Amino acid sequence: MAKRSVWLNPEEQAVLEQVQVRLIEPEEKARWEDLIASRHYLKNASLVGEQLRYVAEHHGQWLALLGWSAAAYHLKGRDVWIGWSPEQRRRRLHLVANNARFLLLTQPGQLPNLATRVLALCCQRLSGDWQAAYGHPILAVESFIDAQLFRGTAYKAAGWQALGATSCFTRVSEDFYVAHDRPKTLYARLLHKRAAQWLRRPQLPEPLAFFERAVPPRCQQSAAQLGSLWAHLHRRVPDRRSLKGMRHKQATVLAIVIAWLLTGQRGGYRGPALFAQSLTQAQRIRLRGWRNPKTKQYEVPSENCFYRVLSAVPILELGRALVDWQSAHHGGDDGSVLALDGKTLRGSHTTHLVGALNLQSQRWLDLERVPDKTNEIPAAQTLIGRLDLDGKIALLDALHTQVQTARALVQDQGGDYVLCLKGNQPLLQRQAQSLLPESVSPSAP
């Protein structure tokens, strides 16, 4: 069948030439959402993440509405089309926007080519508007077309490329998707001809490198493992906070911090707070996150919440709960060499702990708090009394080179030891140098 030509009369041509696309004003948002909710086929005006709303008008008359939101996280067709790696996608996904809503307010057949014209005009200004609103540009755009209702003609005419069918999931929050039974066609367009090359390069070119985001590490534990960790913490670590106004359980906060530490990260309270934002809804559910009654989504604690919980958590109970959790998942066969050492918690100035670490498995075994106005020696002896040292060797620094500590290791717990000698015990050091054979190093000053 021959393709039908579209002829515009002078009035229609004038409208297409004079139509303008602009951001809606704050007071127009309610009208924009009402029109989308009543006339768009999805019947929903909600947008996800970073978002902008536009109207196309002619002499004050609204002709079309467009809504843009954050890009979909997983899109195989788009990711293959761009050619970036999963890590590059995580750091650069915010440079892609999704045309989540597009509604013509004209009657069918009225003003042919209006949709194509409006799309083109909106894409021309989108990147600049986005940078003004969110501090970064947009390099590429995407959209989903319901193939059962539309052919995507306007997108094709505006330079968009069809990338194939989607996998039938709809994004309903920042990182939560639900299945549906209507596969859609994915369309995409570059806002600069070299945008795909830039997005897949090892380093973004200047000045785009400024907009690349440092993303928090991904959680390495499965939802089931997080649930097990939460259960141990909830059962073994008492929460002494007031229940009034409490949203997030102590075990939820502690489990997130531990999962963050297991990625190898260190730092202050902002680190785990940013890490928490990357948790999926399935992980948040297993962590018993607070469910927002308005959005029906599970939320994560704020940076202030991490500070309040970690400032008041009972250290010894937390340590023993973690030891139990490790043993439940990894067993108790760690190897025969362990070390005992003391550390002061960073930022506390007063909380001093002695811990036991297996040097072969790198697994933490137990800890004891050093009482105020004393030192590590009695705390280490108390800790030794709880350890199974049969057939094991304990390494301690020179502070613990004490007769009572040695007896606790050998006679009470059945272990062996390696104790250091330094100048803090000069008499003992000289005796060792004179009595030990030359094969024992160091044997001479």
Legacy VTK file of the C-alpha trace (Angstrom):
# vtk DataFile Version 3.0
C-alpha trace
ASCII
DATASET POLYDATA
POINTS 445 float
0.000 0.000 0.000
1.367 3.400 -0.941
2.271 5.667 1.933
-0.290 8.423 2.373
1.094 11.928 2.141
0.089 14.398 4.830
-0.899 17.783 3.496
-1.289 20.702 5.877
-3.489 23.668 5.168
-2.039 27.122 5.867
-3.664 27.343 9.306
-2.283 23.973 10.395
1.155 24.853 9.053
1.084 28.132 10.984
0.239 26.298 14.221
3.170 23.889 13.767
5.518 26.775 13.103
4.286 28.811 16.059
3.753 26.089 18.682
5.969 26.508 21.733
7.113 23.991 24.330
7.806 25.197 27.864
8.089 23.924 31.408
4.862 24.166 33.341
4.620 26.635 36.204
4.197 25.297 39.767
0.592 26.457 39.864
-0.113 24.508 36.641
0.983 21.145 38.004
-2.472 20.186 39.277
-4.028 20.908 35.880
-1.266 18.945 34.117
-1.757 15.932 36.390
-5.554 16.040 36.105
-5.358 15.955 32.306
-2.860 13.086 32.316
-4.893 11.105 34.844
-8.131 11.570 32.905
-6.986 11.378 29.273
-3.711 9.437 29.125
-4.182 5.697 28.576
-2.204 4.847 31.745
-4.542 6.998 33.904
-1.614 7.841 36.157
0.371 11.081 36.387
3.074 9.874 38.798
6.700 10.254 37.678
9.751 8.576 39.233
12.993 10.170 40.399
14.242 13.360 38.747
11.395 14.725 36.612
10.267 17.586 34.413
6.805 18.420 33.047
6.180 20.317 29.805
3.264 21.772 27.916
3.094 22.540 24.196
0.841 25.517 23.504
-0.269 27.845 20.743
-1.400 31.335 21.765
-2.075 30.050 25.291
-4.021 26.957 24.186
-2.596 23.695 25.517
-2.041 21.229 22.671
0.132 18.511 24.234
1.688 17.434 27.535
5.028 15.723 28.116
6.475 14.229 31.284
10.106 13.162 31.703
11.519 11.100 34.552
14.569 9.105 35.611
15.650 6.401 33.178
14.800 2.744 33.746
17.571 0.947 35.614
17.692 -2.301 33.628
17.054 -2.144 29.870
18.949 -4.736 27.871
18.123 -3.166 24.512
19.228 0.296 25.572
22.366 -0.926 27.331
23.454 -2.927 24.264
22.662 0.068 22.036
24.841 2.381 24.139
27.473 -0.296 24.746
28.283 0.602 28.345
29.189 -1.780 31.142
26.998 -2.314 34.235
29.414 -0.213 36.295
29.351 2.590 33.715
25.550 2.441 33.725
25.459 2.890 37.489
27.684 5.966 37.311
26.075 7.546 34.222
22.434 6.482 34.142
21.338 9.904 35.377
22.505 11.292 32.013
19.585 9.459 30.361
15.942 10.572 30.756
12.716 8.688 30.129
9.763 10.178 28.261
7.262 8.675 30.697
4.156 10.567 29.528
3.134 12.066 26.184
-0.446 13.201 25.594
-1.941 15.058 22.644
-4.908 17.192 23.648
-6.110 17.648 20.063
-8.740 15.509 18.355
-7.601 12.491 16.288
-6.497 13.637 12.861
-6.301 17.270 13.926
-2.966 19.010 13.317
-1.002 16.194 11.636
2.693 16.086 12.559
2.030 17.926 15.844
3.410 15.045 17.930
6.638 14.899 15.937
7.082 18.669 16.102
6.468 18.783 19.866
8.881 15.907 20.538
11.593 17.610 18.528
11.116 20.965 20.265
11.122 19.368 23.705
14.293 17.378 23.028
16.033 20.560 21.881
15.659 22.178 25.307
15.513 19.129 27.589
19.217 18.901 28.462
19.498 22.581 29.376
16.352 22.477 31.484
17.555 19.345 33.257
20.890 20.891 34.075
19.177 23.968 35.466
16.927 21.805 37.648
19.273 18.988 38.713
22.799 20.141 37.937
23.632 17.780 35.090
22.816 17.479 31.365
20.940 14.765 29.462
22.758 12.912 26.674
20.125 10.394 25.573
16.400 9.774 25.960
14.204 6.696 26.004
10.504 5.867 25.951
8.157 2.877 25.943
5.405 2.571 23.346
2.493 0.195 23.880
2.491 -1.659 20.555
-1.119 -2.748 21.063
-2.249 0.884 20.969
0.372 2.894 19.078
2.813 2.485 16.212
5.423 4.948 17.399
5.194 6.943 14.168
5.821 10.296 15.844
8.933 8.997 17.589
10.337 7.514 14.388
9.707 10.765 12.534
11.449 12.693 15.323
14.608 10.602 14.960
14.017 7.986 17.650
15.153 4.397 17.080
13.164 1.268 17.955
15.333 -1.056 20.091
12.985 -4.007 20.579
10.427 -5.216 23.092
10.702 -4.820 26.855
10.454 -7.640 29.416
7.038 -6.628 30.786
7.984 -4.807 33.989
6.812 -1.369 35.117
8.824 0.917 37.391
6.680 2.178 40.256
9.352 3.687 42.520
13.050 4.502 42.547
14.128 0.842 42.488
10.945 -1.234 42.482
9.287 -2.894 39.491
6.078 -4.891 39.028
5.213 -7.300 36.251
2.495 -6.641 33.684
1.184 -8.464 30.607
1.683 -5.746 27.983
5.131 -5.823 26.342
6.170 -2.432 25.004
8.555 -1.300 22.311
11.596 0.568 23.537
12.545 3.710 21.614
15.662 5.799 22.186
17.413 8.820 20.757
20.793 10.467 21.286
20.696 14.170 22.032
24.235 14.463 20.660
25.569 12.347 17.813
28.560 11.215 19.910
26.637 10.647 23.138
26.796 6.829 22.944
30.563 6.971 22.401
30.956 9.197 25.433
28.766 7.047 27.676
30.743 3.858 26.932
34.211 5.379 27.219
36.331 4.388 30.250
36.334 8.061 31.238
33.794 10.667 30.242
35.319 13.506 28.226
35.773 16.933 29.715
33.645 18.708 30.824
31.196 15.783 31.193
33.556 14.026 33.622
32.372 16.480 36.270
28.880 14.945 36.129
29.938 11.326 36.611
28.601 10.078 39.923
30.473 8.147 42.566
27.978 5.429 43.381
27.910 3.513 46.665
28.967 -0.153 46.544
26.297 -2.733 45.921
25.174 -5.013 48.727
26.947 -8.374 48.503
24.440 -10.285 50.617
21.275 -11.842 49.298
17.890 -10.879 50.685
17.801 -14.162 52.633
21.229 -13.517 54.188
20.176 -10.018 55.199
17.071 -11.461 56.804
19.162 -13.928 58.804
21.503 -11.144 59.941
18.543 -8.993 60.974
17.042 -11.851 63.000
20.285 -12.402 64.936
20.668 -8.708 65.685
17.036 -8.283 66.664
17.148 -11.271 69.005
20.522 -10.637 70.625
21.016 -6.852 70.753
18.574 -4.966 73.023
17.164 -1.704 71.678
17.058 0.858 74.484
15.489 3.662 72.488
12.022 4.994 73.163
9.341 3.485 70.949
7.629 6.854 70.547
8.022 8.068 66.978
10.357 5.212 66.049
10.301 4.216 62.380
13.390 2.082 61.877
14.285 -0.803 64.158
17.776 -0.911 65.610
18.427 -4.263 63.933
17.578 -2.699 60.558
20.137 0.063 60.995
22.829 -2.279 62.315
22.333 -4.829 59.541
22.712 -2.112 56.890
25.923 -0.863 58.526
27.377 -4.378 58.657
26.460 -5.071 55.018
28.141 -1.774 54.109
31.301 -2.663 56.047
31.432 -6.052 54.323
31.870 -4.254 50.995
35.195 -2.935 52.300
34.005 0.613 52.934
35.027 2.814 55.840
33.981 6.280 56.917
31.313 8.221 58.737
27.555 8.024 58.863
26.962 9.280 55.322
28.536 6.165 53.786
25.987 3.637 55.087
23.160 6.124 54.485
24.077 6.365 50.783
24.610 2.601 50.637
21.117 2.064 52.043
19.592 4.014 49.155
20.852 1.341 46.733
19.048 -1.506 48.515
16.236 -3.082 46.541
12.697 -3.378 47.822
13.252 -7.124 48.374
16.292 -6.390 50.532
14.469 -3.651 52.424
11.616 -6.040 53.167
14.022 -8.635 54.621
15.607 -5.888 56.708
12.158 -4.953 58.097
12.418 -1.434 56.720
9.735 1.124 57.508
6.817 0.942 55.063
5.581 4.363 54.025
1.767 4.250 54.295
1.392 6.821 51.503
3.702 5.332 48.869
3.388 1.708 50.079
7.162 1.403 49.602
9.817 0.357 52.103
12.156 3.188 53.048
15.644 3.203 54.571
17.052 5.182 57.521
18.469 8.677 57.140
22.010 9.722 58.035
20.755 11.146 61.349
19.102 7.834 62.194
22.402 5.993 61.660
24.085 8.463 64.017
21.472 8.058 66.758
21.484 4.259 66.647
25.249 3.803 66.471
25.804 6.289 69.284
23.686 4.240 71.690
24.107 0.606 70.593
25.395 -1.784 73.311
28.813 -2.773 71.970
29.317 -6.141 73.694
25.873 -7.476 72.815
26.387 -6.406 69.210
29.759 -8.121 69.029
28.469 -11.397 70.414
25.465 -11.355 68.107
27.810 -10.995 65.126
29.984 -13.848 66.338
26.900 -16.070 66.573
25.794 -15.036 63.082
29.232 -15.820 61.633
29.295 -19.234 63.306
25.799 -20.058 62.080
26.777 -19.336 58.466
30.454 -20.337 58.341
30.954 -22.812 61.173
33.632 -22.599 63.859
36.678 -24.115 62.107
38.871 -21.039 61.650
42.456 -22.228 61.911
44.938 -22.503 64.748
46.408 -18.986 64.965
44.594 -16.018 66.457
45.525 -12.544 67.639
44.281 -10.406 70.514
44.582 -6.646 70.291
42.979 -3.518 71.662
41.494 -0.566 69.788
39.705 2.636 70.681
36.560 3.259 68.646
37.137 6.165 66.293
35.382 9.297 67.478
34.456 7.872 70.887
37.699 8.764 72.760
36.501 6.572 75.648
35.209 3.279 74.216
38.215 0.940 74.276
37.828 -2.689 73.236
39.968 -5.820 73.140
39.125 -8.169 70.296
40.132 -11.627 69.119
40.695 -12.298 65.400
41.555 -15.562 63.674
44.486 -14.751 61.424
43.854 -17.590 58.967
40.141 -17.119 58.314
40.227 -13.345 59.093
37.107 -13.935 61.148
36.360 -11.958 64.265
35.850 -14.216 67.302
34.872 -12.093 70.311
35.529 -8.824 72.129
35.575 -7.337 75.606
35.215 -3.741 76.691
38.070 -2.200 78.675
36.663 -0.761 81.933
37.175 2.930 82.588
40.347 3.955 84.471
42.135 0.680 83.667
43.986 -0.888 80.719
43.690 -3.774 78.291
45.301 -6.423 80.504
42.294 -7.453 82.677
39.918 -7.138 79.712
42.143 -9.426 77.632
42.270 -11.968 80.448
38.476 -11.939 80.679
38.237 -12.401 76.914
40.725 -15.286 76.980
38.505 -17.023 79.512
35.720 -17.225 76.889
37.849 -18.491 73.997
38.386 -22.105 72.975
42.182 -22.240 72.657
42.720 -25.991 72.692
45.360 -26.656 70.040
45.572 -22.982 69.094
48.257 -20.286 69.329
47.428 -16.789 70.566
49.510 -13.779 69.533
49.586 -10.729 71.822
51.675 -7.562 71.924
54.186 -6.615 74.614
51.566 -5.059 76.911
50.168 -8.540 77.596
53.474 -10.217 78.369
52.314 -11.006 81.893
52.545 -14.176 83.985
48.834 -14.165 84.747
47.946 -13.773 81.070
50.311 -16.596 80.093
48.779 -18.897 82.715
45.267 -18.077 81.492
46.277 -19.014 77.947
48.082 -22.269 78.786
46.726 -23.633 82.060
43.134 -22.430 81.915
42.344 -22.595 78.185
44.847 -25.189 76.930
46.460 -23.034 74.296
49.923 -21.794 73.400
51.123 -18.232 73.000
53.586 -15.936 71.319
54.277 -12.911 73.546
56.443 -9.986 72.551
59.243 -8.459 74.580
60.102 -4.788 74.369
61.944 -2.192 76.367
58.992 -1.752 78.715
60.236 -4.871 80.530
64.032 -4.477 80.391
64.864 -7.172 82.961
62.771 -9.805 81.227
64.178 -8.741 77.876
67.762 -9.194 79.078
66.919 -12.622 80.543
65.451 -13.742 77.254
68.484 -12.506 75.324
70.825 -14.421 77.610
68.799 -17.649 77.960
67.370 -18.167 74.483
69.643 -19.797 71.873
70.958 -17.803 68.975
68.522 -19.566 66.621
65.680 -17.666 68.276
65.490 -14.226 66.698
66.194 -11.624 67.907
68.682 -13.071 70.370
70.950 -10.051 70.764
70.454 -6.312 71.072
LINES 1 446
445 0 1 2 3 4 5 6 7 8 9 10 11 12 13 14 15 16 17 18 19 20 21 22 23 24 25 26 27 28 29 30 31 32 33 34 35 36 37 38 39 40 41 42 43 44 45 46 47 48 49 50 51 52 53 54 55 56 57 58 59 60 61 62 63 64 65 66 67 68 69 70 71 72 73 74 75 76 77 78 79 80 81 82 83 84 85 86 87 88 89 90 91 92 93 94 95 96 97 98 99 100 101 102 103 104 105 106 107 108 109 110 111 112 113 114 115 116 117 118 119 120 121 122 123 124 125 126 127 128 129 130 131 132 133 134 135 136 137 138 139 140 141 142 143 144 145 146 147 148 149 150 151 152 153 154 155 156 157 158 159 160 161 162 163 164 165 166 167 168 169 170 171 172 173 174 175 176 177 178 179 180 181 182 183 184 185 186 187 188 189 190 191 192 193 194 195 196 197 198 199 200 201 202 203 204 205 206 207 208 209 210 211 212 213 214 215 216 217 218 219 220 221 222 223 224 225 226 227 228 229 230 231 232 233 234 235 236 237 238 239 240 241 242 243 244 245 246 247 248 249 250 251 252 253 254 255 256 257 258 259 260 261 262 263 264 265 266 267 268 269 270 271 272 273 274 275 276 277 278 279 280 281 282 283 284 285 286 287 288 289 290 291 292 293 294 295 296 297 298 299 300 301 302 303 304 305 306 307 308 309 310 311 312 313 314 315 316 317 318 319 320 321 322 323 324 325 326 327 328 329 330 331 332 333 334 335 336 337 338 339 340 341 342 343 344 345 346 347 348 349 350 351 352 353 354 355 356 357 358 359 360 361 362 363 364 365 366 367 368 369 370 371 372 373 374 375 376 377 378 379 380 381 382 383 384 385 386 387 388 389 390 391 392 393 394 395 396 397 398 399 400 401 402 403 404 405 406 407 408 409 410 411 412 413 414 415 416 417 418 419 420 421 422 423 424 425 426 427 428 429 430 431 432 433 434 435 436 437 438 439 440 441 442 443 444
